[in-house]
Amino acid sequence: MAEKRGQTVKLIYDFPTQLSTEIGYEDGFWTRVTCNRFRSYNGLRRILHLNEEGKGEYKDYEGPVYYFDSNVILKDKTKKGFVYLHDITPKPQLRPGEGHFMEDERVRKQLGK
C-alpha cells in the first residue's frame, strides 16, 4: 500500500530496528518513537541495548539523520527536531479520545495551539 503514497524506495535503517529507540527533548524528557521517526530526528537519540547479563543499558546514537520518509541524508545540522523534505511539516491531528494529550506543553507546541 505504500506505493499508493509514492513510497517506492525501501528505507535505510543504520541501526537495529528491533531495539527500543528513544529521542530526547531539550528539557531532559525522553520518549520512545518508531524507527521511522527515530531516523529523521535531529537531536538527542539513544537505543536500549542488552548487555551480557541481560540488563538494559542505553547507548547514544550518533548515526546519520535522514529526511522523513526518504533516504536523503540531512546535511544542514542547524535544523533541530524532526526534519522533512522541502520543509513541509505534516500537521498532526488528534483522534477522538486523545484530548488529554493537549495538557502536555510539548504536544500543544507541536500542534501550534
N, C-alpha and C positions, 0 to 999 in steps of 0.2 A: 503494500500500500504506500510505501514511502515514495515510489516512483511518481505517484499522482501529485505529490507536493514538490516534485523537482529534485528529490534527493536520490540521485542515481549513482553516487560515488560512495564506497564504503569508507566510513570514518576511521581515522588512525587513532589508536589508543596506545600511548607510550608508557602505560602503567598497568599493573594487574587489575582488571576490571571487577574481579570477584571480591576484592577487599573493600572495606569501608572508606569512602572518600569524604573529606570534610573541607570546608572553606572557613576562613577566619575573617571576621569583620574588624574594623578599626577599634571598636570598644572592647575587644577581647572575647567576644561571643563567637563560638564555633558551632556550625550546623552541618549536618550530613546532607549531601547532594547526590544527584545522579552522576554517572560518569560523563554524560554529555555536557552537563553544566560544569563539572569539575575541570574539564579540559579547556573550557573557554572563560575561566575566571582569572583575572589578573590581580593577584593579591596573595595573601597567605593561603597555602594549601598543604594538607597533610593526609597521610594514608595510615590506617591502622594495620600494622604487621604483627604476626605472631612470632614470638621468639622460640627457642628450643624447648623451653619449659611449658609452652602453650599459653603463655600470658601475653596479652596485647600491649603493644607499645607504639606510640605514634612516631612517624618519621616525616620530617618536612619534605615536600616535593618541589623540586626546582626545575622540572621539565618545561618543554615549550608550551606556550599559550596559543591556542587556535581560536579563530573566529568561530562563533556559534554555528553549528550545523555545516561546517566546511573544513577542509584540510589546509586552509591558508594560515600560516603562522603569523602571529602578531609581531610586528617589528617596532612599533611605537609603544614603548613601555610606560608612557606617561598616562595612558588611559587606565583607569582603575575600575574594578568591578567586572561584571560580565561584558564581553566585547562582541559586537555584532558587525557583520559586513555592512558597508555603506551607512554606518551609524543609524540604522533603523532598529529601534528597540521595540519588540513586541509588547503591547500593553497587557499586563497580567489582569485577569478578571477573577473575581471570587465566585465560587459556585454557591448555590443555596445551602445554608447551614454553616458557612465559613465566615460569618460576620465577626466572630470573636477574634479573628486574626487582625482586625482593624485596631485592636487595643495595643498592638505592638508598634512602636515608633518606626522600626525599620520597614515594616510592611506598608505603613502609611506613606513613608517617603518614597518607596518603590512605586506605589500606585499613584503618586502625585497628589495625595489628598492631605 
